[in-house]
Amino acid sequence: MLMDTNLLKVESLLVVDNVMYKGEELSGKDLSLNGLGAQALNQGLLDDHRVHQVMLPLRDGVTLVYRQC
């Protein structure tokens, strides 16, 4: 939505916090609703050709998202 409405302009950087939501994906247990939301966001970023992303494993995770086009 941020890119479709041009709130995240081309050549902009977005910082997203808590992208590893309490390490739930690594625990092997069922994901909470918040864990599922974090998983959906991460997958959406991986599937979007308009961005480059880097996830940093700091506490609950931080992702840097760069919009290239």
All heavy atoms as TSV, in Angstrom:
chain	resi	resn	atom	element	x	y	z
A	1	MET	N	N	0.822	-1.190	0.000
A	1	MET	CA	C	0.000	0.000	0.000
A	1	MET	C	C	0.874	1.265	0.000
A	1	MET	O	O	0.535	2.238	-0.663
A	1	MET	CB	C	-0.922	-0.016	1.219
A	1	MET	CG	C	-1.880	1.149	1.257
A	1	MET	SD	S	-3.046	0.981	2.604
A	1	MET	CE	C	-2.583	2.368	3.577
A	2	LEU	N	N	1.991	1.229	0.740
A	2	LEU	CA	C	2.862	2.404	0.796
A	2	LEU	C	C	3.402	2.777	-0.577
A	2	LEU	O	O	3.522	3.954	-0.899
A	2	LEU	CB	C	4.040	2.155	1.745
A	2	LEU	CG	C	3.727	2.084	3.223
A	2	LEU	CD1	C	4.974	1.702	3.999
A	2	LEU	CD2	C	3.155	3.384	3.725
A	3	MET	N	N	3.709	1.789	-1.374
A	3	MET	CA	C	4.250	2.072	-2.700
A	3	MET	C	C	3.145	2.354	-3.706
A	3	MET	O	O	3.310	3.198	-4.578
A	3	MET	CB	C	5.131	0.913	-3.160
A	3	MET	CG	C	6.400	0.839	-2.342
A	3	MET	SD	S	7.514	-0.449	-2.844
A	3	MET	CE	C	6.686	-1.883	-2.187
A	4	ASP	N	N	2.029	1.662	-3.569
A	4	ASP	CA	C	0.922	1.874	-4.497
A	4	ASP	C	C	0.347	3.281	-4.387
A	4	ASP	O	O	-0.144	3.836	-5.360
A	4	ASP	CB	C	-0.178	0.836	-4.268
A	4	ASP	CG	C	0.281	-0.570	-4.623
A	4	ASP	OD1	O	1.252	-0.706	-5.401
A	4	ASP	OD2	O	-0.321	-1.529	-4.113
A	5	THR	N	N	0.408	3.866	-3.195
A	5	THR	CA	C	-0.087	5.230	-2.986
A	5	THR	C	C	1.040	6.254	-3.035
A	5	THR	O	O	0.824	7.427	-2.769
A	5	THR	CB	C	-0.814	5.340	-1.641
A	5	THR	OG1	O	0.093	4.961	-0.589
A	5	THR	CG2	C	-2.053	4.463	-1.605
A	6	ASN	N	N	2.262	5.795	-3.340
A	6	ASN	CA	C	3.459	6.629	-3.463
A	6	ASN	C	C	3.879	7.293	-2.146
A	6	ASN	O	O	4.574	8.305	-2.152
A	6	ASN	CB	C	3.303	7.665	-4.576
A	6	ASN	CG	C	4.649	7.999	-5.194
A	6	ASN	OD1	O	5.542	7.161	-5.242
A	6	ASN	ND2	N	4.796	9.226	-5.653
A	7	LEU	N	N	3.463	6.711	-1.013
A	7	LEU	CA	C	3.950	7.220	0.269
A	7	LEU	C	C	5.425	6.862	0.471
A	7	LEU	O	O	6.148	7.582	1.139
A	7	LEU	CB	C	3.113	6.672	1.420
A	7	LEU	CG	C	1.712	7.254	1.538
A	7	LEU	CD1	C	0.912	6.503	2.598
A	7	LEU	CD2	C	1.772	8.735	1.881
A	8	LEU	N	N	5.837	5.733	-0.100
A	8	LEU	CA	C	7.253	5.371	-0.114
A	8	LEU	C	C	7.761	5.630	-1.526
A	8	LEU	O	O	7.510	4.874	-2.450
A	8	LEU	CB	C	7.461	3.898	0.263
A	8	LEU	CG	C	8.923	3.446	0.354
A	8	LEU	CD1	C	9.653	4.199	1.461
A	8	LEU	CD2	C	9.006	1.956	0.585
A	9	LYS	N	N	8.411	6.741	-1.678
A	9	LYS	CA	C	8.853	7.183	-3.006
A	9	LYS	C	C	10.041	6.351	-3.498
A	9	LYS	O	O	10.737	5.722	-2.718
A	9	LYS	CB	C	9.208	8.652	-2.961
A	9	LYS	CG	C	8.006	9.531	-2.597
A	9	LYS	CD	C	8.348	10.989	-2.725
A	9	LYS	CE	C	7.201	11.869	-2.295
A	9	LYS	NZ	N	5.960	11.657	-2.979
A	10	VAL	N	N	10.258	6.381	-4.801
A	10	VAL	CA	C	11.396	5.708	-5.403
A	10	VAL	C	C	12.680	6.260	-4.789
A	10	VAL	O	O	12.795	7.455	-4.529
A	10	VAL	CB	C	11.383	5.897	-6.939
A	10	VAL	CG1	C	12.629	5.319	-7.575
A	10	VAL	CG2	C	10.130	5.266	-7.529
A	11	GLU	N	N	13.644	5.389	-4.532
A	11	GLU	CA	C	14.923	5.710	-3.900
A	11	GLU	C	C	14.770	6.135	-2.440
A	11	GLU	O	O	15.605	6.855	-1.902
A	11	GLU	CB	C	15.709	6.740	-4.710
A	11	GLU	CG	C	16.063	6.249	-6.103
A	11	GLU	CD	C	16.925	7.212	-6.883
A	11	GLU	OE1	O	17.173	8.341	-6.404
A	11	GLU	OE2	O	17.355	6.846	-7.985
A	12	SER	N	N	13.713	5.652	-1.784
A	12	SER	CA	C	13.493	5.924	-0.365
A	12	SER	C	C	13.819	4.690	0.454
A	12	SER	O	O	13.847	3.572	-0.054
A	12	SER	CB	C	12.036	6.317	-0.113
A	12	SER	OG	O	11.748	7.545	-0.716
A	13	LEU	N	N	14.043	4.902	1.743
A	13	LEU	CA	C	14.364	3.826	2.665
A	13	LEU	C	C	13.290	3.756	3.746
A	13	LEU	O	O	12.907	4.770	4.317
A	13	LEU	CB	C	15.726	4.070	3.319
A	13	LEU	CG	C	16.225	3.010	4.289
A	13	LEU	CD1	C	16.570	1.742	3.528
A	13	LEU	CD2	C	17.429	3.531	5.050
A	14	LEU	N	N	12.820	2.547	4.005
A	14	LEU	CA	C	11.850	2.296	5.060
A	14	LEU	C	C	12.501	1.375	6.076
A	14	LEU	O	O	13.135	0.381	5.703
A	14	LEU	CB	C	10.597	1.626	4.470
A	14	LEU	CG	C	9.519	1.168	5.445
A	14	LEU	CD1	C	8.858	2.366	6.110
A	14	LEU	CD2	C	8.485	0.330	4.712
A	15	VAL	N	N	12.371	1.678	7.360
A	15	VAL	CA	C	12.894	0.831	8.420
A	15	VAL	C	C	11.706	0.207	9.141
A	15	VAL	O	O	10.814	0.916	9.596
A	15	VAL	CB	C	13.760	1.643	9.410
A	15	VAL	CG1	C	14.286	0.759	10.526
A	15	VAL	CG2	C	14.896	2.337	8.681
A	16	VAL	N	N	11.686	-1.138	9.205
A	16	VAL	CA	C	10.576	-1.861	9.822
A	16	VAL	C	C	11.118	-2.623	11.025
A	16	VAL	O	O	12.051	-3.418	10.899
A	16	VAL	CB	C	9.925	-2.847	8.823
A	16	VAL	CG1	C	8.701	-3.494	9.443
A	16	VAL	CG2	C	9.565	-2.149	7.525
A	17	ASP	N	N	10.521	-2.398	12.182
A	17	ASP	CA	C	10.951	-3.031	13.426
A	17	ASP	C	C	10.102	-4.271	13.716
A	17	ASP	O	O	8.992	-4.421	13.208
A	17	ASP	CB	C	10.828	-2.020	14.566
A	17	ASP	CG	C	11.606	-2.410	15.806
A	17	ASP	OD1	O	12.436	-3.344	15.730
A	17	ASP	OD2	O	11.385	-1.795	16.855
A	18	ASN	N	N	10.614	-5.160	14.547
A	18	ASN	CA	C	9.917	-6.362	15.030
A	18	ASN	C	C	9.562	-7.353	13.928
A	18	ASN	O	O	8.538	-8.033	14.003
A	18	ASN	CB	C	8.655	-5.988	15.822
A	18	ASN	CG	C	8.977	-5.174	17.045
A	18	ASN	OD1	O	9.982	-5.409	17.699
A	18	ASN	ND2	N	8.149	-4.202	17.347
A	19	VAL	N	N	10.412	-7.479	12.913
A	19	VAL	CA	C	10.112	-8.353	11.784
A	19	VAL	C	C	10.393	-9.830	12.074
A	19	VAL	O	O	10.052	-10.694	11.270
A	19	VAL	CB	C	10.870	-7.915	10.515
A	19	VAL	CG1	C	10.357	-6.574	10.025
A	19	VAL	CG2	C	12.366	-7.875	10.758
A	20	MET	N	N	11.008	-10.124	13.227
A	20	MET	CA	C	11.233	-11.516	13.618
A	20	MET	C	C	10.379	-11.848	14.834
A	20	MET	O	O	10.679	-12.768	15.583
A	20	MET	CB	C	12.716	-11.751	13.935
A	20	MET	CG	C	13.600	-11.608	12.734
A	20	MET	SD	S	15.364	-11.664	13.117
A	20	MET	CE	C	15.526	-13.247	13.894
A	21	TYR	N	N	9.320	-11.160	15.016
A	21	TYR	CA	C	8.428	-11.191	16.167
A	21	TYR	C	C	8.744	-12.295	17.184
A	21	TYR	O	O	8.280	-13.429	17.081
A	21	TYR	CB	C	6.969	-11.281	15.719
A	21	TYR	CG	C	6.016	-11.027	16.859
A	21	TYR	CD1	C	5.886	-9.756	17.368
A	21	TYR	CD2	C	5.307	-12.050	17.430
A	21	TYR	CE1	C	5.046	-9.512	18.430
A	21	TYR	CE2	C	4.460	-11.818	18.491
A	21	TYR	CZ	C	4.333	-10.549	18.987
A	21	TYR	OH	O	3.508	-10.307	20.044
A	22	LYS	N	N	9.517	-11.936	18.167
A	22	LYS	CA	C	9.896	-12.805	19.292
A	22	LYS	C	C	10.540	-14.110	18.850
A	22	LYS	O	O	10.523	-15.095	19.568
A	22	LYS	CB	C	8.685	-13.089	20.183
A	22	LYS	CG	C	8.096	-11.854	20.813
A	22	LYS	CD	C	6.916	-12.188	21.695
A	22	LYS	CE	C	6.341	-10.918	22.297
A	22	LYS	NZ	N	5.164	-11.207	23.122
A	23	GLY	N	N	11.072	-14.147	17.630
A	23	GLY	CA	C	11.722	-15.349	17.132
A	23	GLY	C	C	10.781	-16.513	16.901
A	23	GLY	O	O	11.201	-17.664	16.850
A	24	GLU	N	N	9.484	-16.229	16.743
A	24	GLU	CA	C	8.490	-17.298	16.622
A	24	GLU	C	C	8.769	-18.246	15.459
A	24	GLU	O	O	8.599	-19.456	15.599
A	24	GLU	CB	C	7.083	-16.714	16.476
A	24	GLU	CG	C	6.515	-16.198	17.764
A	24	GLU	CD	C	5.057	-15.803	17.646
A	24	GLU	OE1	O	4.419	-16.086	16.623
A	24	GLU	OE2	O	4.555	-15.196	18.607
A	25	GLU	N	N	9.179	-17.705	14.315
A	25	GLU	CA	C	9.423	-18.584	13.165
A	25	GLU	C	C	10.561	-19.561	13.428
A	25	GLU	O	O	10.567	-20.668	12.911
A	25	GLU	CB	C	9.726	-17.765	11.909
A	25	GLU	CG	C	8.481	-17.268	11.220
A	25	GLU	CD	C	8.781	-16.764	9.830
A	25	GLU	OE1	O	8.845	-17.590	8.907
A	25	GLU	OE2	O	8.947	-15.549	9.690
A	26	LEU	N	N	11.500	-19.156	14.233
A	26	LEU	CA	C	12.640	-20.009	14.531
A	26	LEU	C	C	12.327	-21.045	15.600
A	26	LEU	O	O	13.024	-22.051	15.715
A	26	LEU	CB	C	13.830	-19.154	14.987
A	26	LEU	CG	C	14.286	-18.089	13.999
A	26	LEU	CD1	C	15.373	-17.223	14.621
A	26	LEU	CD2	C	14.776	-18.725	12.718
A	27	SER	N	N	11.272	-20.814	16.378
A	27	SER	CA	C	10.952	-21.708	17.495
A	27	SER	C	C	10.342	-23.029	17.036
A	27	SER	O	O	10.374	-24.005	17.766
A	27	SER	CB	C	9.998	-21.014	18.469
A	27	SER	OG	O	8.698	-20.914	17.892
A	28	GLY	N	N	9.759	-23.055	15.841
A	28	GLY	CA	C	9.118	-24.272	15.351
A	28	GLY	C	C	7.709	-24.473	15.879
A	28	GLY	O	O	7.042	-25.442	15.540
A	29	LYS	N	N	7.237	-23.561	16.717
A	29	LYS	CA	C	5.881	-23.650	17.278
A	29	LYS	C	C	4.908	-22.917	16.365
A	29	LYS	O	O	5.300	-22.211	15.441
A	29	LYS	CB	C	5.856	-23.046	18.679
A	29	LYS	CG	C	6.760	-23.767	19.664
A	29	LYS	CD	C	6.732	-23.105	21.009
A	29	LYS	CE	C	7.699	-23.789	21.962
A	29	LYS	NZ	N	7.797	-23.099	23.240
A	30	ASP	N	N	3.614	-23.076	16.643
A	30	ASP	CA	C	2.602	-22.348	15.887
A	30	ASP	C	C	2.790	-20.843	16.068
A	30	ASP	O	O	3.118	-20.388	17.171
A	30	ASP	CB	C	1.194	-22.735	16.358
A	30	ASP	CG	C	0.819	-24.156	15.962
A	30	ASP	OD1	O	1.439	-24.696	15.026
A	30	ASP	OD2	O	-0.094	-24.719	16.594
A	31	LEU	N	N	2.565	-20.103	14.992
A	31	LEU	CA	C	2.719	-18.646	15.038
A	31	LEU	C	C	1.473	-17.990	15.614
A	31	LEU	O	O	0.351	-18.410	15.333
A	31	LEU	CB	C	2.979	-18.096	13.633
A	31	LEU	CG	C	4.242	-18.574	12.927
A	31	LEU	CD1	C	4.314	-17.988	11.523
A	31	LEU	CD2	C	5.481	-18.213	13.711
A	32	SER	N	N	1.692	-16.930	16.390
A	32	SER	CA	C	0.582	-16.105	16.874
A	32	SER	C	C	0.080	-15.250	15.715
A	32	SER	O	O	0.668	-15.251	14.627
A	32	SER	CB	C	1.064	-15.202	18.011
A	32	SER	OG	O	2.006	-14.250	17.505
A	33	LEU	N	N	-0.986	-14.504	15.935
A	33	LEU	CA	C	-1.484	-13.599	14.888
A	33	LEU	C	C	-0.429	-12.572	14.507
A	33	LEU	O	O	-0.253	-12.258	13.333
A	33	LEU	CB	C	-2.770	-12.915	15.332
A	33	LEU	CG	C	-4.018	-13.789	15.375
A	33	LEU	CD1	C	-5.212	-12.996	15.901
A	33	LEU	CD2	C	-4.322	-14.368	14.011
A	34	ASN	N	N	0.281	-12.056	15.505
A	34	ASN	CA	C	1.359	-11.100	15.212
A	34	ASN	C	C	2.497	-11.768	14.457
A	34	ASN	O	O	3.087	-11.179	13.544
A	34	ASN	CB	C	1.892	-10.468	16.494
A	34	ASN	CG	C	0.920	-9.472	17.081
A	34	ASN	OD1	O	0.110	-8.890	16.375
A	34	ASN	ND2	N	0.990	-9.288	18.388
A	35	GLY	N	N	2.816	-12.992	14.819
A	35	GLY	CA	C	3.849	-13.740	14.111
A	35	GLY	C	C	3.464	-14.000	12.667
A	35	GLY	O	O	4.288	-13.906	11.757
A	36	LEU	N	N	2.193	-14.322	12.445
A	36	LEU	CA	C	1.695	-14.522	11.078
A	36	LEU	C	C	1.763	-13.230	10.273
A	36	LEU	O	O	2.084	-13.237	9.091
A	36	LEU	CB	C	0.264	-15.055	11.099
A	36	LEU	CG	C	0.099	-16.493	11.577
A	36	LEU	CD1	C	-1.384	-16.821	11.784
A	36	LEU	CD2	C	0.740	-17.465	10.596
A	37	GLY	N	N	1.466	-12.107	10.926
A	37	GLY	CA	C	1.551	-10.804	10.253
A	37	GLY	C	C	2.977	-10.475	9.867
A	37	GLY	O	O	3.235	-10.001	8.754
A	38	ALA	N	N	3.929	-10.743	10.765
A	38	ALA	CA	C	5.340	-10.505	10.460
A	38	ALA	C	C	5.789	-11.413	9.315
A	38	ALA	O	O	6.497	-10.972	8.406
A	38	ALA	CB	C	6.197	-10.744	11.707
A	39	GLN	N	N	5.353	-12.656	9.329
A	39	GLN	CA	C	5.692	-13.595	8.259
A	39	GLN	C	C	5.135	-13.123	6.919
A	39	GLN	O	O	5.822	-13.164	5.898
A	39	GLN	CB	C	5.150	-14.984	8.599
A	39	GLN	CG	C	5.504	-16.043	7.585
A	39	GLN	CD	C	4.889	-17.383	7.943
A	39	GLN	OE1	O	3.689	-17.471	8.181
A	39	GLN	NE2	N	5.722	-18.406	7.994
A	40	ALA	N	N	3.898	-12.638	6.912
A	40	ALA	CA	C	3.276	-12.147	5.676
A	40	ALA	C	C	4.013	-10.921	5.141
A	40	ALA	O	O	4.232	-10.790	3.933
A	40	ALA	CB	C	1.804	-11.831	5.919
A	41	LEU	N	N	4.401	-10.019	6.038
A	41	LEU	CA	C	5.159	-8.838	5.615
A	41	LEU	C	C	6.491	-9.251	5.004
A	41	LEU	O	O	6.850	-8.788	3.919
A	41	LEU	CB	C	5.410	-7.904	6.799
A	41	LEU	CG	C	6.390	-6.764	6.513
A	41	LEU	CD1	C	5.765	-5.739	5.593
A	41	LEU	CD2	C	6.887	-6.132	7.776
A	42	ASN	N	N	7.215	-10.129	5.677
A	42	ASN	CA	C	8.522	-10.569	5.179
A	42	ASN	C	C	8.393	-11.238	3.816
A	42	ASN	O	O	9.185	-10.963	2.911
A	42	ASN	CB	C	9.179	-11.515	6.181
A	42	ASN	CG	C	9.554	-10.816	7.472
A	42	ASN	OD1	O	9.840	-9.632	7.486
A	42	ASN	ND2	N	9.534	-11.550	8.561
A	43	GLN	N	N	7.396	-12.095	3.655
A	43	GLN	CA	C	7.208	-12.770	2.371
A	43	GLN	C	C	6.812	-11.779	1.288
A	43	GLN	O	O	7.277	-11.858	0.156
A	43	GLN	CB	C	6.160	-13.881	2.482
A	43	GLN	CG	C	6.114	-14.779	1.261
A	43	GLN	CD	C	7.439	-15.499	1.027
A	43	GLN	OE1	O	7.966	-16.153	1.919
A	43	GLN	NE2	N	7.978	-15.367	-0.170
A	44	GLY	N	N	5.960	-10.821	1.639
A	44	GLY	CA	C	5.562	-9.794	0.681
A	44	GLY	C	C	6.742	-8.976	0.192
A	44	GLY	O	O	6.845	-8.667	-1.001
A	45	LEU	N	N	7.663	-8.655	1.096
A	45	LEU	CA	C	8.857	-7.912	0.704
A	45	LEU	C	C	9.764	-8.753	-0.194
A	45	LEU	O	O	10.318	-8.251	-1.170
A	45	LEU	CB	C	9.636	-7.453	1.936
A	45	LEU	CG	C	8.976	-6.356	2.765
A	45	LEU	CD1	C	9.739	-6.142	4.063
A	45	LEU	CD2	C	8.857	-5.067	1.979
A	46	LEU	N	N	9.894	-10.043	0.133
A	46	LEU	CA	C	10.716	-10.923	-0.706
A	46	LEU	C	C	10.154	-11.064	-2.115
A	46	LEU	O	O	10.899	-11.161	-3.083
A	46	LEU	CB	C	10.817	-12.308	-0.065
A	46	LEU	CG	C	11.724	-12.423	1.146
A	46	LEU	CD1	C	11.549	-13.789	1.803
A	46	LEU	CD2	C	13.168	-12.193	0.771
A	47	ASP	N	N	8.837	-11.057	-2.229
A	47	ASP	CA	C	8.177	-11.257	-3.518
A	47	ASP	C	C	8.052	-9.981	-4.351
A	47	ASP	O	O	7.691	-10.048	-5.519
A	47	ASP	CB	C	6.771	-11.840	-3.306
A	47	ASP	CG	C	6.803	-13.236	-2.721
A	47	ASP	OD1	O	7.852	-13.901	-2.813
A	47	ASP	OD2	O	5.775	-13.655	-2.154
A	48	ASP	N	N	8.333	-8.820	-3.762
A	48	ASP	CA	C	8.134	-7.537	-4.446
A	48	ASP	C	C	9.411	-7.117	-5.180
A	48	ASP	O	O	10.429	-6.826	-4.560
A	48	ASP	CB	C	7.729	-6.465	-3.445
A	48	ASP	CG	C	7.139	-5.238	-4.108
A	48	ASP	OD1	O	7.609	-4.845	-5.196
A	48	ASP	OD2	O	6.200	-4.676	-3.532
A	49	HIS	N	N	9.353	-7.073	-6.494
A	49	HIS	CA	C	10.525	-6.730	-7.313
A	49	HIS	C	C	10.916	-5.255	-7.213
A	49	HIS	O	O	11.991	-4.871	-7.657
A	49	HIS	CB	C	10.252	-7.083	-8.775
A	49	HIS	CG	C	9.237	-6.194	-9.420
A	49	HIS	ND1	N	7.883	-6.376	-9.233
A	49	HIS	CD2	C	9.370	-5.119	-10.212
A	49	HIS	CE1	C	7.233	-5.427	-9.906
A	49	HIS	NE2	N	8.114	-4.659	-10.504
A	50	ARG	N	N	10.067	-4.421	-6.617
A	50	ARG	CA	C	10.349	-2.987	-6.538
A	50	ARG	C	C	11.316	-2.628	-5.419
A	50	ARG	O	O	11.782	-1.493	-5.339
A	50	ARG	CB	C	9.051	-2.198	-6.346
A	50	ARG	CG	C	8.065	-2.376	-7.478
A	50	ARG	CD	C	6.735	-1.733	-7.168
A	50	ARG	NE	N	6.075	-2.480	-6.092
A	50	ARG	CZ	C	4.864	-2.194	-5.611
A	50	ARG	NH1	N	4.196	-1.157	-6.106
A	50	ARG	NH2	N	4.333	-2.922	-4.654
A	51	VAL	N	N	11.605	-3.586	-4.533
A	51	VAL	CA	C	12.425	-3.265	-3.362
A	51	VAL	C	C	13.593	-4.226	-3.207
A	51	VAL	O	O	13.569	-5.354	-3.684
A	51	VAL	CB	C	11.590	-3.291	-2.058
A	51	VAL	CG1	C	10.484	-2.258	-2.091
A	51	VAL	CG2	C	11.038	-4.676	-1.775
A	52	HIS	N	N	14.617	-3.732	-2.516
A	52	HIS	CA	C	15.702	-4.554	-1.973
A	52	HIS	C	C	15.525	-4.493	-0.467
A	52	HIS	O	O	15.145	-3.445	0.074
A	52	HIS	CB	C	17.072	-3.982	-2.331
A	52	HIS	CG	C	17.451	-4.146	-3.762
A	52	HIS	ND1	N	17.672	-5.360	-4.345
A	52	HIS	CD2	C	17.652	-3.221	-4.727
A	52	HIS	CE1	C	17.999	-5.192	-5.610
A	52	HIS	NE2	N	17.983	-3.888	-5.874
A	53	GLN	N	N	15.797	-5.587	0.206
A	53	GLN	CA	C	15.629	-5.589	1.655
A	53	GLN	C	C	16.761	-6.340	2.331
A	53	GLN	O	O	17.341	-7.256	1.754
A	53	GLN	CB	C	14.283	-6.179	2.079
A	53	GLN	CG	C	14.126	-7.666	1.846
A	53	GLN	CD	C	13.858	-8.015	0.399
A	53	GLN	OE1	O	13.343	-7.203	-0.343
A	53	GLN	NE2	N	14.231	-9.204	-0.010
A	54	VAL	N	N	17.060	-5.910	3.559
A	54	VAL	CA	C	18.049	-6.570	4.398
A	54	VAL	C	C	17.442	-6.681	5.786
A	54	VAL	O	O	16.986	-5.685	6.357
A	54	VAL	CB	C	19.363	-5.760	4.480
A	54	VAL	CG1	C	20.330	-6.402	5.454
A	54	VAL	CG2	C	19.989	-5.608	3.121
A	55	MET	N	N	17.403	-7.908	6.315
A	55	MET	CA	C	16.910	-8.117	7.678
A	55	MET	C	C	18.107	-8.230	8.613
A	55	MET	O	O	19.016	-9.026	8.378
A	55	MET	CB	C	16.058	-9.380	7.772
A	55	MET	CG	C	15.490	-9.599	9.166
A	55	MET	SD	S	14.630	-11.181	9.359
A	55	MET	CE	C	13.199	-10.917	8.333
A	56	LEU	N	N	18.089	-7.426	9.663
A	56	LEU	CA	C	19.155	-7.444	10.657
A	56	LEU	C	C	18.637	-8.153	11.908
A	56	LEU	O	O	17.584	-7.782	12.427
A	56	LEU	CB	C	19.588	-6.016	11.003
A	56	LEU	CG	C	20.028	-5.159	9.812
A	56	LEU	CD1	C	20.265	-3.726	10.260
A	56	LEU	CD2	C	21.257	-5.746	9.167
A	57	PRO	N	N	19.353	-9.152	12.408
A	57	PRO	CA	C	18.875	-9.907	13.566
A	57	PRO	C	C	19.179	-9.205	14.894
A	57	PRO	O	O	19.878	-9.722	15.759
A	57	PRO	CB	C	19.631	-11.229	13.441
A	57	PRO	CG	C	20.916	-10.852	12.786
A	57	PRO	CD	C	20.568	-9.736	11.841
A	58	LEU	N	N	18.672	-8.019	15.043
A	58	LEU	CA	C	18.840	-7.244	16.277
A	58	LEU	C	C	17.564	-7.366	17.095
A	58	LEU	O	O	16.486	-6.980	16.624
A	58	LEU	CB	C	19.114	-5.772	15.964
A	58	LEU	CG	C	20.309	-5.482	15.064
A	58	LEU	CD1	C	20.338	-4.016	14.677
A	58	LEU	CD2	C	21.590	-5.870	15.760
A	59	ARG	N	N	17.665	-7.960	18.258
A	59	ARG	CA	C	16.512	-8.192	19.141
A	59	ARG	C	C	15.379	-8.874	18.375
A	59	ARG	O	O	15.509	-10.023	17.991
A	59	ARG	CB	C	16.099	-6.906	19.823
A	59	ARG	CG	C	17.204	-6.361	20.727
A	59	ARG	CD	C	16.749	-5.224	21.580
A	59	ARG	NE	N	15.543	-5.508	22.310
A	59	ARG	CZ	C	15.461	-5.623	23.620
A	59	ARG	NH1	N	16.541	-5.493	24.350
A	59	ARG	NH2	N	14.321	-5.869	24.205
A	60	ASP	N	N	14.268	-8.191	18.122
A	60	ASP	CA	C	13.131	-8.785	17.396
A	60	ASP	C	C	13.220	-8.568	15.898
A	60	ASP	O	O	12.263	-8.778	15.173
A	60	ASP	CB	C	11.808	-8.216	17.912
A	60	ASP	CG	C	11.327	-8.913	19.181
A	60	ASP	OD1	O	11.852	-10.000	19.479
A	60	ASP	OD2	O	10.435	-8.386	19.842
A	61	GLY	N	N	14.367	-8.142	15.409
A	61	GLY	CA	C	14.593	-7.993	13.977
A	61	GLY	C	C	14.226	-6.618	13.447
A	61	GLY	O	O	13.222	-6.035	13.831
A	62	VAL	N	N	15.067	-6.126	12.572
A	62	VAL	CA	C	14.856	-4.853	11.877
A	62	VAL	C	C	15.113	-5.114	10.392
A	62	VAL	O	O	16.101	-5.741	10.038
A	62	VAL	CB	C	15.824	-3.762	12.380
A	62	VAL	CG1	C	15.692	-2.482	11.571
A	62	VAL	CG2	C	15.591	-3.476	13.850
A	63	THR	N	N	14.209	-4.650	9.547
A	63	THR	CA	C	14.410	-4.775	8.111
A	63	THR	C	C	14.550	-3.398	7.498
A	63	THR	O	O	13.766	-2.495	7.796
A	63	THR	CB	C	13.241	-5.529	7.441
A	63	THR	OG1	O	13.234	-6.872	7.918
A	63	THR	CG2	C	13.375	-5.565	5.938
A	64	LEU	N	N	15.574	-3.252	6.662
A	64	LEU	CA	C	15.763	-2.034	5.878
A	64	LEU	C	C	15.236	-2.343	4.479
A	64	LEU	O	O	15.665	-3.310	3.853
A	64	LEU	CB	C	17.242	-1.657	5.811
A	64	LEU	CG	C	17.963	-1.523	7.153
A	64	LEU	CD1	C	19.439	-1.244	6.935
A	64	LEU	CD2	C	17.320	-0.455	7.998
A	65	VAL	N	N	14.307	-1.523	4.020
A	65	VAL	CA	C	13.669	-1.718	2.729
A	65	VAL	C	C	13.996	-0.517	1.856
A	65	VAL	O	O	13.658	0.616	2.202
A	65	VAL	CB	C	12.134	-1.846	2.867
A	65	VAL	CG1	C	11.485	-2.106	1.516
A	65	VAL	CG2	C	11.768	-2.928	3.862
A	66	TYR	N	N	14.641	-0.762	0.728
A	66	TYR	CA	C	14.989	0.306	-0.216
A	66	TYR	C	C	14.126	0.143	-1.464
A	66	TYR	O	O	14.154	-0.910	-2.102
A	66	TYR	CB	C	16.471	0.241	-0.587
A	66	TYR	CG	C	16.873	1.251	-1.626
A	66	TYR	CD1	C	16.990	2.590	-1.298
A	66	TYR	CD2	C	17.109	0.865	-2.941
A	66	TYR	CE1	C	17.357	3.532	-2.253
A	66	TYR	CE2	C	17.474	1.788	-3.897
A	66	TYR	CZ	C	17.598	3.121	-3.553
A	66	TYR	OH	O	17.953	4.052	-4.490
A	67	ARG	N	N	13.371	1.171	-1.782
A	67	ARG	CA	C	12.548	1.119	-2.988
A	67	ARG	C	C	13.386	1.554	-4.175
A	67	ARG	O	O	13.820	2.701	-4.270
A	67	ARG	CB	C	11.320	2.028	-2.862
A	67	ARG	CG	C	10.462	1.932	-4.104
A	67	ARG	CD	C	9.170	2.664	-3.992
A	67	ARG	NE	N	8.421	2.523	-5.253
A	67	ARG	CZ	C	7.299	3.132	-5.498
A	67	ARG	NH1	N	6.756	3.920	-4.595
A	67	ARG	NH2	N	6.700	2.954	-6.653
A	68	GLN	N	N	13.587	0.633	-5.104
A	68	GLN	CA	C	14.429	0.929	-6.268
A	68	GLN	C	C	13.649	1.420	-7.465
A	68	GLN	O	O	14.186	2.097	-8.327
A	68	GLN	CB	C	15.237	-0.303	-6.646
A	68	GLN	CG	C	14.385	-1.480	-7.051
A	68	GLN	CD	C	15.219	-2.689	-7.400
A	68	GLN	OE1	O	16.446	-2.597	-7.465
A	68	GLN	NE2	N	14.572	-3.800	-7.616
A	69	CYS	N	N	12.391	1.037	-7.611
A	69	CYS	CA	C	11.593	1.507	-8.732
A	69	CYS	C	C	10.135	1.587	-8.353
A	69	CYS	O	O	9.717	1.150	-7.332
A	69	CYS	CB	C	11.748	0.606	-9.955
A	69	CYS	SG	S	11.299	-1.104	-9.710
